[in-house]
Amino acid sequence: MIITQTPFRMSFFGGGTDFPDYYREHGGSVISTTFDKYCIVSVSHLPRFFKYTNQVTYSKVERVKKIDDIEHPAVRNAMKYLDMHELRINYEADLPARSGLGTSSSFAVGMLNAFYALKGKYADKRKLAEDAIYLERTLCDESGGIQDQIAVAYGGFNRIDFNANGFEVSPIIISTERKRMLNDNLMIFFTGFSRFSSQLAATQEKSIGDKLAELKEMHLLVDEAHNVLTSKGDLNEFGRLLDYTWRLKRGLTDEISNDSIDGLYKTAIEAGAIGGKLLGAGGGGFLLLYAEKDKQERVKAALKDYLYIPFEFENSGTKVIYYNSEFYEVTDAID
């Protein structure tokens, strides 16, 4: 059996510039971090005394004889891609799917990590990120950017730059005290809404040509935010830049926000938050806020009807937390 642990991520700046149609021509950059909420994937070979040959457990349980009969597209395509057979796959997570935290990519990276380990092969973080991008964007034909797969594979607080030749991950170097202060000033709340990010991403992809000015400005904000983090200046500027990038992002498509989310955000600002944004593609999920420590109780009280989630930054990325190799031999009966 193999068990992997893969963190979720929160993206602060540059979302949308990680779409291939944008960064291949203009370059792209994002600032993001992983944090201490995880998905756990366990994979083992299924004993051969069941009527089915594969079992996949997530929000539902699938028991099938043929890989092509697996409904979950990432599982089906990943098994075919890495020639996996007769598997028992289990997925568990600390936070809900479709909530803007890169959950689908965390699952893809964690599953691929487990598959390679089960085959007795080592895959480094770049390999896992690239394979997860290929799995989700090509094999599953899902719209979207490529930052999530990279962020959760590598882990940590990073700047990720994109160009026509690929990507580069650069850890953001700031003092322990400043990073601690940033972590302490960030809050996330669950809005109660959920959505399929690939559907919103498809809409955003179609509008890239019409929104180049906004995307270029969002791209420039990455440099500004990077300078704020690595300088000794006012860290609250990070919160003000979050507010600005959220206003820009809302202009990319009408589907990113709605009256309920706008009202929630306004309530948080009036209670003392300096800035914030919806995490992920938009449309719902988790709301990220920047609020100084002495303002946070007021913000919590104003948003008392929404679930507040404490968190800590993490640096590990995906990893195998349990490894027990097993002998397995493919039989002629395998499809």
C-alpha positions as CSV (number, residue, x, y, z in Angstrom):
1,M,0.0,0.0,0.0
2,I,1.1,3.6,-0.7
3,I,-0.4,6.6,1.1
4,T,0.4,10.1,-0.1
5,Q,-0.3,13.5,1.4
6,T,-0.7,16.5,-0.8
7,P,-1.5,20.0,0.4
8,F,-4.0,22.5,-0.9
9,R,-3.0,25.9,-2.2
10,M,-4.1,29.5,-2.1
11,S,-3.2,31.8,-4.9
12,F,-2.7,35.4,-4.2
13,F,-1.7,37.2,-7.4
14,G,-1.4,36.5,-11.2
15,G,-4.3,34.0,-11.6
16,G,-5.3,33.9,-15.2
17,T,-1.8,34.6,-16.5
18,D,-1.1,30.8,-16.0
19,F,-3.4,30.0,-19.0
20,P,-1.3,28.8,-21.9
21,D,-3.1,31.1,-24.4
22,Y,-1.8,34.0,-22.3
23,Y,1.7,33.0,-21.0
24,R,2.9,31.5,-24.3
25,E,2.8,35.0,-25.8
26,H,3.1,37.3,-22.9
27,G,4.7,35.3,-20.1
28,G,2.9,34.8,-16.8
29,S,3.6,34.8,-13.1
30,V,1.7,33.9,-9.9
31,I,2.4,34.1,-6.2
32,S,0.9,31.3,-4.1
33,T,1.4,29.1,-1.1
34,T,0.4,25.7,0.1
35,F,-1.0,25.4,3.6
36,D,-1.7,22.7,6.2
37,K,-4.9,21.3,4.8
38,Y,-4.4,18.1,2.7
39,C,-5.9,15.4,0.6
40,I,-4.8,11.8,1.4
41,V,-4.7,9.2,-1.4
42,S,-4.1,5.6,-0.6
43,V,-3.5,3.0,-3.4
44,S,-3.0,-0.7,-3.3
45,H,-3.6,-3.7,-5.5
46,L,-7.1,-5.2,-5.1
47,P,-7.1,-8.9,-4.1
48,R,-8.3,-11.1,-6.8
49,F,-11.3,-12.7,-5.1
50,F,-13.9,-10.0,-5.9
51,K,-16.3,-9.8,-8.9
52,Y,-14.8,-6.4,-9.7
53,T,-11.2,-5.6,-10.5
54,N,-11.0,-2.0,-9.5
55,Q,-12.5,0.0,-6.6
56,V,-12.3,3.8,-6.4
57,T,-13.7,5.6,-3.4
58,Y,-14.2,9.4,-3.3
59,S,-17.6,11.1,-2.9
60,K,-19.0,7.9,-4.3
61,V,-17.7,4.3,-4.6
62,E,-17.1,2.8,-8.0
63,R,-16.5,-0.9,-8.4
64,V,-15.8,-1.9,-12.0
65,K,-14.3,-4.7,-14.1
66,K,-12.8,-2.5,-16.8
67,I,-10.7,0.6,-16.5
68,D,-12.8,2.3,-19.2
69,D,-15.9,1.9,-17.0
70,I,-14.4,4.1,-14.3
71,E,-16.5,7.3,-14.3
72,H,-13.9,9.5,-12.6
73,P,-12.0,11.0,-15.5
74,A,-8.7,11.7,-13.7
75,V,-8.6,8.2,-12.2
76,R,-9.5,6.5,-15.5
77,N,-7.0,8.4,-17.6
78,A,-4.2,8.2,-15.0
79,M,-4.5,4.4,-14.8
80,K,-4.3,4.1,-18.5
81,Y,-1.5,6.6,-18.8
82,L,0.7,4.8,-16.3
83,D,-0.6,1.3,-17.1
84,M,-2.1,0.6,-13.7
85,H,-4.4,-2.4,-13.0
86,E,-6.4,-4.0,-10.3
87,L,-6.3,-1.1,-7.9
88,R,-8.1,0.0,-4.7
89,I,-7.9,3.8,-4.6
90,N,-9.2,5.9,-1.7
91,Y,-9.5,9.7,-1.5
92,E,-10.0,11.8,1.7
93,A,-9.6,15.5,2.2
94,D,-9.6,18.1,5.0
95,L,-11.7,20.5,2.9
96,P,-14.4,20.2,0.3
97,A,-13.8,19.9,-3.4
98,R,-14.8,22.6,-5.9
99,S,-13.9,25.3,-3.4
100,G,-11.0,27.2,-5.0
101,L,-8.2,25.5,-3.3
102,G,-6.8,23.5,-6.1
103,T,-8.4,20.3,-4.8
104,S,-8.6,18.5,-8.1
105,S,-5.0,19.1,-8.8
106,S,-4.0,18.0,-5.3
107,F,-5.8,14.8,-6.0
108,A,-4.2,14.4,-9.4
109,V,-0.7,15.0,-8.0
110,G,-1.2,12.8,-5.0
111,M,-2.6,10.0,-7.1
112,L,0.2,10.1,-9.6
113,N,2.7,10.2,-6.7
114,A,1.1,7.0,-5.3
115,F,1.0,5.3,-8.7
116,Y,4.7,5.8,-9.3
117,A,5.6,4.6,-5.8
118,L,3.4,1.5,-6.3
119,K,5.4,0.7,-9.4
120,G,8.6,1.2,-7.4
121,K,9.6,4.3,-9.4
122,Y,10.6,7.7,-8.1
123,A,9.1,10.8,-9.6
124,D,10.5,14.2,-8.6
125,K,8.3,17.3,-8.0
126,R,8.7,18.6,-11.6
127,K,7.8,15.3,-13.1
128,L,4.7,15.1,-10.9
129,A,3.6,18.6,-11.8
130,E,4.1,18.1,-15.5
131,D,2.3,14.8,-15.5
132,A,-0.6,16.2,-13.5
133,I,-0.8,19.1,-16.0
134,Y,-0.8,16.6,-18.9
135,L,-3.4,14.5,-17.1
136,E,-5.9,17.3,-16.4
137,R,-5.4,19.6,-19.3
138,T,-4.7,17.1,-22.1
139,L,-6.0,13.6,-21.2
140,C,-9.1,14.9,-19.3
141,D,-9.4,17.9,-21.7
142,E,-10.3,20.2,-18.8
143,S,-9.9,24.0,-19.2
144,G,-7.7,26.0,-16.8
145,G,-4.3,27.2,-15.9
146,I,-1.3,25.2,-14.8
147,Q,-0.4,26.9,-11.5
148,D,-2.3,24.5,-9.2
149,Q,-0.4,21.3,-10.2
150,I,2.9,23.0,-9.8
151,A,2.1,24.7,-6.4
152,V,0.9,21.5,-4.7
153,A,3.7,19.3,-6.1
154,Y,6.4,21.7,-4.9
155,G,4.8,23.1,-1.8
156,G,5.9,26.3,0.0
157,F,5.5,30.0,-0.6
158,N,6.6,30.6,-4.2
159,R,6.6,32.8,-7.2
160,I,6.0,30.6,-10.3
161,D,6.9,32.1,-13.7
162,F,5.6,30.8,-17.0
163,N,6.8,31.1,-20.6
164,A,6.6,29.3,-23.9
165,N,9.4,26.9,-22.7
166,G,7.8,25.9,-19.4
167,F,7.8,27.1,-15.8
168,E,10.2,28.1,-13.0
169,V,9.5,27.9,-9.3
170,S,11.3,30.4,-7.1
171,P,10.8,30.4,-3.3
172,I,10.0,33.8,-1.9
173,I,12.7,34.7,0.6
174,I,11.4,36.7,3.5
175,S,12.2,36.7,7.2
176,T,10.5,34.2,9.5
177,E,8.9,37.1,11.4
178,R,7.5,38.7,8.3
179,K,6.2,35.4,7.0
180,R,4.6,34.8,10.4
181,M,3.0,38.2,10.4
182,L,1.6,37.5,6.9
183,N,0.2,34.2,8.0
184,D,-1.4,35.8,11.1
185,N,-3.0,38.5,9.0
186,L,-4.7,36.2,6.5
187,M,-8.1,34.6,7.1
188,I,-10.2,32.2,5.0
189,F,-14.0,31.7,5.2
190,F,-16.1,29.1,3.4
191,T,-18.9,30.9,1.5
192,G,-21.0,27.8,1.2
193,F,-21.0,28.0,-2.6
194,S,-19.2,25.4,-4.8
195,R,-18.5,25.3,-8.5
196,F,-16.6,23.4,-11.2
197,S,-13.5,25.5,-11.8
198,S,-13.0,24.0,-15.3
199,Q,-16.4,25.5,-16.4
200,L,-15.4,29.0,-15.2
201,A,-11.9,28.6,-16.7
202,A,-13.4,27.8,-20.1
203,T,-15.3,31.1,-20.0
204,Q,-12.1,32.9,-18.9
205,E,-10.1,31.3,-21.7
206,K,-12.5,32.5,-24.3
207,S,-12.3,36.1,-23.0
208,I,-8.4,36.3,-22.9
209,G,-8.2,38.2,-26.2
210,D,-10.7,40.8,-24.9
211,K,-9.1,41.1,-21.5
212,L,-5.5,41.5,-22.3
213,A,-5.2,44.8,-20.5
214,E,-6.6,43.4,-17.3
215,L,-4.4,40.3,-17.4
216,K,-1.3,42.4,-18.1
217,E,-2.1,44.6,-15.1
218,M,-2.7,41.5,-12.9
219,H,0.7,40.2,-14.2
220,L,2.4,43.4,-13.1
221,L,0.9,43.2,-9.7
222,V,2.9,40.0,-9.1
223,D,6.1,42.1,-9.2
224,E,4.5,44.7,-6.9
225,A,3.4,42.1,-4.4
226,H,6.8,40.4,-4.5
227,N,8.5,43.7,-3.7
228,V,6.2,44.2,-0.8
229,L,6.9,40.8,0.7
230,T,10.7,41.0,0.3
231,S,11.0,44.7,1.5
232,K,10.8,46.1,5.0
233,G,7.9,48.3,4.1
234,D,4.3,48.2,5.3
235,L,3.0,44.6,5.0
236,N,-0.6,46.0,4.9
237,E,0.1,47.0,1.3
238,F,-0.2,43.2,0.5
239,G,-3.8,43.4,1.6
240,R,-4.5,46.6,-0.5
241,L,-3.0,44.8,-3.5
242,L,-5.3,41.8,-2.9
243,D,-8.2,44.2,-3.0
244,Y,-7.0,45.7,-6.3
245,T,-6.4,42.3,-8.0
246,W,-9.8,41.1,-6.9
247,R,-11.4,44.1,-8.5
248,L,-9.5,43.4,-11.7
249,K,-10.4,39.7,-11.6
250,R,-14.1,40.5,-11.2
251,G,-13.9,42.3,-14.5
252,L,-12.7,39.2,-16.4
253,T,-16.1,37.6,-16.6
254,D,-19.5,38.1,-15.0
255,E,-19.4,34.5,-13.5
256,I,-16.5,35.2,-11.1
257,S,-18.6,36.9,-8.5
258,N,-22.3,37.6,-7.7
259,D,-24.4,39.7,-5.5
260,S,-24.0,37.4,-2.5
261,I,-20.2,37.2,-2.7
262,D,-20.0,41.0,-3.3
263,G,-22.1,41.6,-0.2
264,L,-20.0,39.3,1.8
265,Y,-16.8,41.0,0.7
266,K,-18.2,44.4,1.5
267,T,-19.3,43.3,5.0
268,A,-15.7,42.0,5.6
269,I,-14.2,45.3,4.5
270,E,-16.6,47.4,6.6
271,A,-15.6,45.2,9.6
272,G,-12.0,46.0,9.2
273,A,-10.4,43.8,6.5
274,I,-8.0,45.7,4.3
275,G,-8.5,43.5,1.2
276,G,-9.1,40.0,-0.1
277,K,-10.3,37.8,-2.9
278,L,-12.1,34.6,-3.8
279,L,-9.6,31.8,-4.1
280,G,-9.4,29.9,-7.3
281,A,-11.4,30.5,-10.5
282,G,-14.2,32.3,-8.6
283,G,-17.9,31.8,-8.4
284,G,-17.8,30.5,-4.8
285,G,-15.7,28.4,-2.5
286,F,-13.3,30.1,0.0
287,L,-12.9,33.8,0.6
288,L,-9.4,35.0,1.5
289,L,-9.2,38.1,3.6
290,Y,-6.3,40.2,4.9
291,A,-7.0,41.8,8.3
292,E,-4.7,43.0,11.0
293,K,-4.9,40.9,14.2
294,D,-6.7,43.6,16.2
295,K,-9.5,43.7,13.6
296,Q,-10.0,40.0,13.2
297,E,-12.6,39.4,15.9
298,R,-14.8,42.1,14.4
299,V,-14.4,40.4,11.0
300,K,-15.3,37.0,12.5
301,A,-18.4,38.5,14.2
302,A,-19.5,40.2,10.9
303,L,-19.1,36.9,9.1
304,K,-20.4,34.7,11.9
305,D,-22.7,32.8,9.5
306,Y,-19.7,31.6,7.5
307,L,-17.2,28.9,8.6
308,Y,-13.8,30.3,9.5
309,I,-10.8,28.0,8.8
310,P,-7.5,28.6,10.7
311,F,-4.4,27.5,8.8
312,E,-0.6,27.5,8.7
313,F,1.6,27.8,5.7
314,E,3.4,24.5,4.8
315,N,6.6,23.8,2.8
316,S,6.6,20.1,1.9
317,G,4.3,19.7,-1.1
318,T,3.2,16.3,-2.1
319,K,4.9,13.4,-0.3
320,V,4.6,9.7,0.4
321,I,3.8,9.2,4.0
322,Y,3.5,5.4,4.0
323,Y,5.2,3.0,1.7
324,N,4.8,-0.8,1.7
325,S,5.9,-2.4,-1.5
326,E,4.1,-5.5,-2.7
327,F,4.6,-8.1,-5.4
328,Y,2.2,-7.8,-8.2
329,E,2.1,-9.7,-11.5
330,V,-0.2,-8.7,-14.4
331,T,-2.4,-11.6,-15.6
332,D,-3.8,-12.3,-19.0
333,A,-7.2,-11.5,-17.8
334,I,-6.4,-7.8,-17.2
335,D,-8.2,-5.5,-19.7
